[in-house]
Amino acid sequence: TDHPVSLYAATKKANELIAHSYSHLYRLPVTGLRFFTIYGPWGRPDMAIFMFTKAIVEGTPIRLFNHGRMRRDFTYIGDVTRVVSHLVDHAPGEGAGAPARIYNVGNNHPEELTHVVAVLERELGRAAVREMLPMQPGDVTETFADVAELMRDTGFTPQTSIEDGLADFVAWYRDHYRI
């Protein structure tokens, strides 16, 4: 994280450094959470799962960068809410000179985008139109949440497989959009 390759990553790192400094200066307990590709019912429409689902339903192309060989650590919203509910009542102690902690919140298992699209196709009963593209500048081929510290400190264990999470998301999507 000391050498971010995108502006997105740089802003996240800057936020963590500012929060740590504020915690140190004012002894304010701070817990930072690094969320890894959250998805599920009521998810953001600008995120991959939502966009892929919408495109499959509408028969429009899905843009798959790096020819679909990207891997992302998709994290189901139910797993996220469990850990956030736990952490809200557990302020950090005096860590490295400040009462501050940063945790990765993820599924601890990256999935290739082509697999995610295949699961969505199965759940929707429709084939995706794939637009295979080269790697984007500033992107990375894989994200992976090392949740060891979170597991150690909270007992958190991701429970939702990509197959189960996508089935739940598609059921919500069908109901919400009356498909």
C-alpha positions, 0 to 999 in steps of 0.5 A: 500500500505504500506505492498505490498504482491508481488514484482510487487506491491512493485516496484510500491510503490517504484516508487511513493515514489521516484517520490514524493521525487523528486517532493519535492526536486526539486519542479517538478510537478509530476502526478502518474497514477495507471492504472487498467488492461488496455485493448483495440485495440493494447493492450499488448499481455501479458495482460489477455484480449489479451491472453484469446482472442488468446486462445479462437481463437486457442482452447488452454486452458485459465488458470484461477487462483482461479478457475476463481473467480478473480475480476479485474477492467478492464479499456478500453483504450478510457477511459484512453486516455481521462483522460491522455489527460486532465491531461497532461495540468493540473500540480498538485499544492503544495499538501502534501509538494510537487507538486505531485498527484497520481490518480487511473485510472480504470473503478471503477467496478471489473468484475469476470474473468468468466464473462469476458471469457463468454463475449469473448466467445459470441463475438468470437462465440466460447467456451473457454477451461478453466484450473481452477487453485488454487490461485497463491502466491502473487496474490490478489482476487480483484483489484478495482480502487477508482477513487473518487479523479480523478473524483473530480479533473478532472470530469473523469467518466468511460464510457465504459462497459466491454461488449462494450469494449470487443466487440470493442477489438474483432472487432479489433482483428478479423480485425488485425489478419484477423479472 
